C-alpha cells in the first residue's frame, strides 16, 4: 500500500480593518489579498526522504497542480486534521485555479483517531508528539509568515519548509503509534493479491479468528487478529469460511 503523509502551510488573508480586538467581524468584502497555500511537504510511508513544494511568489497554482498528480498515486493520504483543513484547502485552491483534483481521495485523519479512541489533554500534533514520543514541532513565530508573504524572503521560506517537514516526520511517527486503533480503509492483503481473510493492515496470512459479531440488521461479520502486526480487522462471514477452509487444508 502506498500511503502519503502530508502537511501544508498557508498564508493569511490581508484585509482592511478599522479596529483590532476580540470578536470583531471583518466582512469578506474587506479582503484585499486572498489567502493561499505557501508550501506542501510530504513523504511516502516507510521512506526516509521528505519532499517539499512551494508557491511562486504568492502563486500556488503550479505547486497544487504538481501535488494533485502525486496524491493520485497514493492509496491513502494521512494528515492531522486533514479532512477539515488540508483536503479542503487543496480542493478550494484547485477549484480557484480550475484544476482537477481527485474528489474521492481516501484519507486518514489522525486527529479523528485521537478524538475517537483517546483522551489526551490536547489533540494537537505538538502535544501528542511530546506525550507519546518526547518529540515536538519546531518553534516558530508570526514573523516568518510576514517575511514570506510581504517580503518574499528565501531565508524565511527555507525555515518554513524545515518547519513543515518536521511536522510530516512527527505525523508519521504518531501514525505508527496509533494506527492499530484505526479501522483500515484499504485492505493491504487484497492490494498484494491475496485473499480477503488476510490481514487488512499488513497483508500477513498469519492471522487468527477472534470472535463472531452480529449487527442489529442481522449481518454477521468475524473479527480477526494478525499475529504479525497485532492489529484487529473485520471480514465477512463468507471470507471467514474461506479462511477456515484454507486452515483445514
C-alpha positions in Angstrom: 0.0 0.0 0.0 1.2 3.5 -0.8 0.4 5.9 2.0 1.3 9.6 1.6 2.0 11.5 4.8 1.5 15.2 4.1 1.1 18.7 5.6 0.5 22.2 4.3 1.3 25.7 5.5 -0.9 28.6 4.5 -0.9 32.4 4.2 -3.4 34.6 6.0 -5.9 36.9 4.3 -4.9 40.5 4.1 -7.8 42.8 4.8 -8.8 46.4 5.6 -10.0 46.7 9.2 -10.8 49.7 11.3 -10.5 48.1 14.6 -8.5 45.3 16.3 -9.6 43.2 19.2 -11.6 40.2 20.3 -14.7 39.1 18.3 -14.6 41.7 15.6 -16.4 40.9 12.4 -14.5 41.5 9.2 -16.6 41.4 6.0 -15.2 39.3 3.1 -15.5 42.4 1.0 -12.7 43.9 3.1 -10.2 41.2 1.9 -7.6 42.7 -0.5 -5.4 39.7 -0.8 -6.8 36.2 -0.6 -5.0 33.5 1.4 -3.2 30.7 -0.4 -1.0 27.6 0.2 2.6 28.6 0.9 4.1 25.1 0.8 3.2 21.4 0.8 5.5 18.8 2.4 5.1 15.1 2.0 6.7 11.7 2.2 5.8 8.1 1.4 5.2 5.9 4.4 8.3 3.9 5.3 10.7 6.0 3.2 13.2 8.5 4.7 13.0 11.4 2.3 10.6 14.3 2.9 9.8 16.2 -0.3 8.6 19.8 -0.5 6.7 22.1 -2.9 6.4 25.8 -2.6 4.5 28.7 -4.1 6.0 31.0 -6.7 6.0 34.5 -5.2 2.4 34.1 -3.9 1.0 32.0 -6.7 0.3 28.4 -5.6 -1.2 27.1 -9.0 1.9 25.2 -10.2 2.6 23.7 -6.8 -1.0 22.4 -6.4 -1.1 21.0 -9.9 2.0 19.1 -9.1 0.8 17.8 -5.8 -2.6 16.6 -7.2 -0.7 14.3 -9.6 1.4 13.0 -6.6 -1.7 12.5 -4.5 -3.4 10.4 -7.2 -0.6 7.8 -6.9 -1.5 7.2 -3.2 -3.9 4.5 -1.9 -4.4 6.7 1.3 -3.4 10.2 2.4 -2.5 10.7 6.1 -2.8 14.1 7.7 -3.6 15.6 11.1 -6.9 17.5 10.8 -6.6 16.7 7.1 -10.3 16.1 6.5 -11.4 19.5 7.8 -8.3 21.5 6.9 -5.7 20.3 4.4 -8.0 18.5 2.0 -10.5 21.4 1.9 -7.7 23.9 1.4 -6.3 21.8 -1.5 -9.7 21.5 -3.1 -10.5 25.2 -2.7 -7.3 26.4 -4.3 -7.6 23.8 -7.0 -11.1 25.0 -7.8 -9.9 28.6 -7.9 -7.2 27.7 -10.4 -9.6 25.4 -12.4 -7.5 22.4 -11.7 -8.9 18.8 -11.4 -8.2 17.1 -8.1 -9.5 13.6 -7.2 -12.7 14.3 -5.3 -12.7 10.8 -3.8 -9.2 10.8 -2.2 -9.1 8.1 0.5 -7.9 10.0 3.6 -6.8 9.0 7.1 -7.1 11.8 9.8 -5.0 11.2 12.9 -6.9 14.0 14.7 -10.2 12.0 14.2 -8.5 8.8 15.5 -7.1 10.7 18.5 -10.6 12.2 19.4 -12.3 8.9 18.9 -10.1 6.5 20.8 -8.1 8.6 23.3 -8.4 11.3 26.0 -5.3 13.4 25.5 -5.2 16.8 27.3 -4.8 18.2 23.9 -5.3 16.7 20.4 -2.8 19.0 18.8 0.0 17.3 16.9 2.6 19.1 19.0 1.1 17.8 22.3 0.6 14.3 21.1 4.1 14.1 19.8 5.5 15.3 23.1 3.3 13.0 25.1 3.9 9.8 23.1 7.4 10.3 21.7 9.1 13.1 23.5 9.2 15.0 20.2 7.6 18.3 19.3 7.0 20.7 16.4 9.7 23.2 15.6 9.2 26.6 17.3 8.1 29.5 15.0 6.6 32.9 15.1 4.4 35.3 13.1 7.5 37.0 11.7 8.3 34.0 9.5 4.9 34.3 7.8 5.3 38.1 7.5 8.7 37.7 5.8 7.4 35.2 3.3 4.1 36.9 2.4 5.3 40.6 2.4 9.0 40.3 1.6 9.2 37.0 -0.4 12.2 36.2 1.8 14.1 33.0 0.8 15.5 32.5 4.2 12.1 32.6 5.8 10.8 30.2 3.2 13.7 27.8 3.9 12.7 27.9 7.6 9.0 27.3 6.7 9.9 24.2 4.7 12.0 22.9 7.5 9.1 23.5 9.9 6.7 21.7 7.6 9.0 18.8 7.0 9.4 18.3 10.8 5.6 18.2 11.0 5.5 15.4 8.4 8.1 13.3 10.2 6.3 13.8 13.5 3.0 12.9 12.0 4.3 9.6 10.6 5.8 8.7 14.0 2.4 9.4 15.7 0.6 7.5 13.0 2.7 4.4 13.6 1.8 4.6 17.3 -1.9 4.9 16.9 -2.6 3.1 13.6 -3.7 -0.1 15.3 -6.7 1.7 16.7 -7.8 2.8 13.3 -10.2 0.7 11.3 -8.4 0.2 7.9 -9.9 2.0 4.9 -7.9 -0.2 2.5 -7.1 -3.9 2.5 -3.3 -4.4 2.3 -3.8 -8.2 1.7 -6.0 -7.7 -1.3 -3.7 -5.0 -2.6 -0.9 -7.6 -2.5 -3.2 -10.0 -4.5 -4.1 -12.2 -1.5 -7.4 -13.5 -0.1 -9.8 -11.2 1.8 -9.2 -13.0 5.1 -5.5 -12.0 5.2 -4.5 -9.0 7.4 -6.1 -5.8 6.1 -3.3 -3.9 7.8 -0.1 -5.7 6.6 -1.2 -8.5 4.3 0.0 -11.3 6.5 -1.5 -14.7 6.3 -0.5 -15.5 9.9 -3.9 -14.5 11.4 -6.4 -16.0 13.8 -10.2 -15.8 14.2 -11.2 -13.9 17.4 -15.0 -13.8 17.5 -18.2 -13.5 15.5 -20.3 -10.4 15.6 -24.0 -9.9 14.6 -25.2 -6.4 13.8 -28.7 -5.0 14.6 -29.6 -5.6 10.9 -28.6 -9.3 11.3 -25.4 -9.0 9.3 -22.7 -11.5 10.5 -19.1 -10.5 10.5 -16.0 -12.0 12.0 -13.2 -10.2 13.9 -9.7 -11.3 13.1 -6.3 -10.6 14.7 -3.0 -10.5 12.9 -0.1 -12.3 14.7 2.4 -10.3 12.7 1.4 -6.7 13.3 -1.0 -7.5 16.2 -3.8 -5.4 14.6 -7.5 -6.3 14.5 -9.8 -6.2 11.5 -13.2 -7.4 10.4 -14.1 -9.7 7.5 -17.4 -11.1 6.1 -18.7 -14.5 7.1 -18.0 -15.7 3.6 -14.4 -14.7 3.9 -14.2 -16.3 7.3 -15.4 -19.6 5.8 -12.6 -19.3 3.1 -10.1 -18.8 6.0 -11.4 -21.9 7.7 -11.1 -23.9 4.5 -7.6 -22.7 4.0 -6.5 -23.6 7.5 -8.0 -27.1 7.2 -6.1 -28.0 4.1 
